């Protein structure tokens, strides 16, 4: 994720836009804009021409998470990466109501309509994968295909003991993070969530630019409803579009088991592994992930 100085230089904007309370990006850049959808103004970046692909980021992230992937893609693809509600640099207030993945699926569909995209492919990572899946279930005719990178859907874990254990750990991690700080001072909460999720010392091990990005999205800890939707094979069978499931080679067992369950409900879905990558494969291995995307969507019907 680019630092303040590199981002400001690339977009022709000052660092005042990249620090402090989030501020909307304007049309000062040909790469980044803002658009009104579902009653909210979303910052987004687009690049290239051709079939549309919408990228949906995960927790403690924003549209910049996809910069490495988009940079690798050719001009034959119209790539759109947006910042989800409350994520940097979108507007928020400490007393804004929490917003969950079901509501964010409505945001995504409204964004597709506002940008007048014709049946885009949705590429989602972490919570962004859940949002993409819910959007496809709600309006399958609006989607051409799905690429889902490790959605946190514990209801799909087949082992009942592990299913309950991981769902409980998910709830406890968010609760502990929120107790460690306040909406007005959210960075310690973001640090606590990362440490619970990725292990002790994970925050300090993160690259400085990545850590800055998480700090700039720390407020979402308090503005996100972390509840997971309950999925079943009966529900997932309603998806009529091609689905590609992606995981990192060294991702935690929880996400491997979730994808096992998801693949069992979608026998026609492909499944691929990004070598040497963990849960954040698109961020840490953007070239390998972009190559995977190019291979998978090349044969999708227009």
N, C-alpha and C positions, 0 to 999 in steps of 0.2 A: 504494500500500500504506500503511495507516495507521501513524502513528508510535506510539511506546510510549504517550505520554500520551493521544492520541486513541483508541487501541484500548482502553486500560485504562478510560477514561471511558465509552466506549460499552458495554463489557461489564460495567461495575461491578467491575473488577479493578484491582489496583495494578500499577505498573510492574515490580515484582519478578517478575511472571509473564512479562514481555515482554523481559527481558534476561538475560544469563548463560546457564547451562546450561538447556536446554529443560525445561519442567515441564508436566505435563498440565493442560489446562483441565478445569474441573469443571462441575457443573450449576448454578453460581452464576448463569449466564446462560441465558435462554430461547433464545438464538440459537446458542450454541456448546456442544457436548457432547463426550463421548468414548465410544467403543464398542470392545469386544473383537471382533476378527475375525482369523482365521488366526494365532492365538496372539500377537497384538500389539494394543496399544491405540492407536486412531487418534483424533485430534481432528478434529471436523468442524463445519460450520455448515449449518443448514438454514433455509429460509424459504418461506412460501407453501403453497398447497394446489393439488392437481391432478396432472397427469401428472408423473412423477418425471424429473428431469434431474440426472445426476451429473457434476460438473466435476472434471477431473484436471489438475493444474498441471504446469509444466515444471521445468527445472533451476534450482537456487538460489531456489526459490519455495516457497509453502505455500498453504493454503486462502484466505488473504487476497488472493491474486492475482486472485480472481474477485469481489471485493467490489463493484467498479464495475459489472460485468455484472449481478450478482444484484440490485443496488439498482435497476436499470432494469426488471427483469422484473416482471410483474404478479403478483397473488396467485393467478392461474389456473395457476401453475406451482409444483411442489414442487421447489425447487432445493436440492441438496446439494453442498457443496464440502468436500473433506477434505484433510488434510495427509498426503502419502505417507510411507511408512516412513522414519524418521530425520529428517523435515523438522519445522521449528518448528511447534508446541511439543511434538512427540512425544519420547519418551525415546530416548536413544542413549548409547553409551559409545565412547571412541576405539578400543577393540579389538573393536567389533562387526564381523561379517563383511560385506564388500561385498554389495550387493543389486542385482540387475539387473532389466530391464524384464519379463522372462519371469516372474520370481517376483512382481513387483509386479502383474502381471495376475491372479495368484492372489489377492493381497491385495484387489484391486478386486472380484473376483467374490465373495470372502468377505464384504466389506463390504456388497455388495448384498443378500446373503442375511441378514446380521446385522440390517440395517435393514428387512428384509422389503419391499423395493421390488419392484414388479411391472413387469418389463420396462422399465427406464428407458432414456432416451436418454443416451448417453455423449458428453461434450464434452471433448476433450483438446487441449492445446497443447504443442508441442515433444515432449519425452519422454512427456508425458501423453497425447499423441495415439497414440504407439506403443503404450503400455500399453493404451489403450482398444481399439485395433485387435486386439491379441493376445487381449484378453478376449473380444471378439466372435468371433474365430476359434475360441476354445476352447469357448465356450458360447453359440452364436448364439441359442439359444432363450430366453436370459435377457435379451436386448437388443432394444430397439425401433428403434433407429437410432443412427448415428454422425455426429458432427461432428468432423472432424480438421483441426486448424490446424497445418500445417507440421511433420509428424513428421520427425525426422532419420534417414531410411532411405536411405542412399546406394546400397544394392543395387538400388534402383529407377531410378537415373539411367541413361538409355539409352546415353549416350556412354561407352564403356569407359575412355577416358583421363580424363575428368572424374570418373567413378565412382571410379576408383582414387585420383585426386588428392584429392578431398574426403574420402574415407574415411581416407586417410593423415593429412590435416590434422586431422581429428576426433581421431584417436588421439594425434597429437603434441600437440595443445592440452591434452588431459587429462593427458598425461604431464608436460609442462612445468609445468602448474599444480601438480601434486602435488610436484614437485621443489622448488618455490619456498617451501614451508612445511612444516608437520607436522600430524598429526591433533590435537595439543594446541594448536596455534596456526594455525587454518585460514584466517583471513581473508585473508592474502596470497595463498593459493592461489585463493580465490574471485576476488580482484581480477585475478590473472594470467589466469584462464580467461575472464573478461569482456573483458579487453583483447585477448586472442587472438581471441575470437569477434567482438567489435564494434568493434575498432580502438583505437589508442592514445588514452588520455584518456577512454575510455568510462565507466570507473568514476567518475571525478571529475565527469563530465557528468550522471550519474544524479541524479534528485531525491533529496534527503536521506532521505525516507521509503523510497524504493525501495532505496537503498543500505543502509539499516538492515536491511531485509528480507533482502537478499543476505548481509549479515554474519551474521544470525541463522540462515541456512541454509548457511553456509560449510562446516560439518562434513560435509555431504553430498558434497563433492568427494572425500573419502576413503572414504565409506561407500557410494558408488555404483559399480557395475560399468558403465562407459560403453559396453560392447560393443553393437553394433547387430545385431538379428536380420536374417538374410538372407530377403528376401521375393521371391516370384515370382508371376506371373499365375496359375499353377496353384493356388497356395496362396490367393491373394486371391479367386479365383472361388468359394471356399466360403462367402463372406459373403452371407447371404440377406437382410440388412436394408438399408434405404435408407442411403446414405452421402453426406454433404455435405463437400466439400473447401473449405477457406478459406485464403486467403493475404493478406498485406499488399501494398499496391500497390508499395511500395518495399523489399520484402524481398530479401535476397541471392539471387543467381542459383541458388545451390545448392538452396534450398528450392523455387524455381519449377520446377527440373528434376525434383526428387523428386516434386512434385505432378503434373508431366507424366506421369511413369512410372506413378504410382499411378492417375491418371485413365485411362491407356491400359489398365490391367488391370481397371478398373471402369467400363466404358462407360456404365453407368446412373447414375453418381455426378454430382451437381451440383458446380459449381465457382464460387466467388464471391470477389471481391476487396474488401477493406476499404480505401476511399480514404485516401491519405496515410499509411497505417500500414506498419510494418515487421514483423519477425518476431514481436514481442510484441503483435500487434494487440488481443487481448482486454484487455490491461493498459493500453495507451496510448489505445485508442479504444473504451472499454466500451459507450458508447451505440450506436455504429454496429454493434458486434458483437452486442449484445443484440437490436437490430432485425433483424439477419440471422437470429438464432436463432428469433425469434418467427415470422418469415416461413417458415422452412424446416420447423419441426416442426408448424406448424398443420395441415398436410395429411397427417401420418403416421397410419397406421392404429393404432387403440388395441389 
